[in-house]
């Protein structure tokens, strides 16, 4: 069964190789569901494994990452 999706908006390429597999954050509509924040690997326009977040989950992730990595600080170990 083919995955039905619509790439609504590209937000950023987080890593990977041009022309190869990339890690991206996008707004994606999966099937009949509302568009959501989507973080996953993509290769040649095809989605790989990843996660989808609703708005509340995405805001919580942003809040937690902002606390973990304050502006101008080094990565904590």
C-alpha positions as a Markdown table, in Angstrom:
| # | Residue | x | y | z |
|---|---|---|---|---|
| 1 | Unk | 0.0 | 0.0 | 0.0 |
| 2 | Unk | 1.4 | 3.4 | -1.0 |
| 3 | Unk | 1.8 | 6.1 | 1.6 |
| 4 | Unk | -0.5 | 9.0 | 0.8 |
| 5 | Unk | 1.0 | 12.3 | 1.9 |
| 6 | Unk | 1.2 | 15.9 | 0.9 |
| 7 | Unk | 4.3 | 18.0 | 1.6 |
| 8 | Unk | 2.6 | 21.2 | 2.6 |
| 9 | Unk | 5.7 | 23.3 | 3.5 |
| 10 | Unk | 9.4 | 22.6 | 3.9 |
| 11 | Unk | 10.8 | 24.2 | 7.1 |
| 12 | Unk | 14.4 | 23.1 | 7.1 |
| 13 | Unk | 16.9 | 20.4 | 6.1 |
| 14 | Unk | 18.6 | 19.4 | 9.4 |
| 15 | Unk | 21.3 | 17.2 | 7.9 |
| 16 | Unk | 22.2 | 14.6 | 5.3 |
| 17 | Unk | 23.7 | 14.7 | 1.8 |
| 18 | Unk | 22.5 | 16.6 | -1.2 |
| 19 | Unk | 21.1 | 14.0 | -3.6 |
| 20 | Unk | 21.0 | 11.4 | -0.8 |
| 21 | Unk | 19.1 | 10.9 | 2.4 |
| 22 | Unk | 18.3 | 14.0 | 4.3 |
| 23 | Unk | 16.8 | 14.7 | 7.7 |
| 24 | Unk | 14.1 | 17.3 | 7.4 |
| 25 | Unk | 11.5 | 19.2 | 9.4 |
| 26 | Unk | 8.3 | 19.9 | 7.4 |
| 27 | Unk | 4.6 | 20.4 | 7.5 |
| 28 | Unk | 3.0 | 17.2 | 6.1 |
| 29 | Unk | -0.5 | 16.0 | 5.6 |
| 30 | Unk | -0.8 | 12.2 | 6.0 |
| 31 | Unk | -3.8 | 10.8 | 4.3 |
| 32 | Unk | -7.0 | 12.6 | 5.3 |
| 33 | Unk | -5.5 | 14.0 | 8.5 |
| 34 | Unk | -4.7 | 17.7 | 9.3 |
| 35 | Unk | -1.2 | 18.9 | 8.4 |
| 36 | Unk | 1.3 | 18.4 | 11.3 |
| 37 | Unk | 5.0 | 19.0 | 12.1 |
| 38 | Unk | 7.0 | 16.1 | 10.7 |
| 39 | Unk | 10.6 | 15.2 | 11.4 |
| 40 | Unk | 12.0 | 12.4 | 9.3 |
| 41 | Unk | 14.4 | 11.1 | 6.8 |
| 42 | Unk | 13.7 | 11.7 | 3.1 |
| 43 | Unk | 15.3 | 10.1 | 0.0 |
| 44 | Unk | 14.4 | 11.1 | -3.5 |
| 45 | Unk | 11.2 | 12.7 | -2.3 |
| 46 | Unk | 10.1 | 9.5 | -0.5 |
| 47 | Unk | 9.6 | 9.5 | 3.3 |
| 48 | Unk | 11.5 | 7.2 | 5.6 |
| 49 | Unk | 11.2 | 6.7 | 9.4 |
| 50 | Unk | 10.3 | 9.7 | 11.5 |
| 51 | Unk | 7.9 | 11.3 | 13.9 |
| 52 | Unk | 4.8 | 13.5 | 13.5 |
| 53 | Unk | 3.9 | 16.1 | 16.1 |
| 54 | Unk | 0.7 | 18.1 | 16.7 |
| 55 | Unk | 1.1 | 21.7 | 17.5 |
| 56 | Unk | 1.1 | 21.2 | 21.3 |
| 57 | Unk | 3.8 | 18.5 | 21.0 |
| 58 | Unk | 5.9 | 20.7 | 18.7 |
| 59 | Unk | 5.6 | 23.7 | 21.1 |
| 60 | Unk | 6.6 | 21.5 | 24.1 |
| 61 | Unk | 9.6 | 20.2 | 22.1 |
| 62 | Unk | 10.7 | 23.8 | 21.3 |
| 63 | Unk | 10.3 | 24.7 | 24.9 |
| 64 | Unk | 12.4 | 21.8 | 26.1 |
| 65 | Unk | 15.1 | 22.3 | 23.5 |
| 66 | Unk | 15.3 | 26.1 | 24.4 |
| 67 | Unk | 15.8 | 25.2 | 28.0 |
| 68 | Unk | 18.4 | 22.5 | 27.1 |
| 69 | Unk | 20.3 | 24.8 | 24.7 |
| 70 | Unk | 19.9 | 28.4 | 25.7 |
| 71 | Unk | 21.1 | 31.0 | 23.1 |
| 72 | Unk | 24.9 | 31.2 | 23.0 |
| 73 | Unk | 25.5 | 28.2 | 25.3 |
| 74 | Unk | 27.5 | 25.1 | 24.6 |
| 75 | Unk | 26.0 | 21.6 | 24.5 |
| 76 | Unk | 25.7 | 20.2 | 28.0 |
| 77 | Unk | 27.0 | 16.7 | 28.7 |
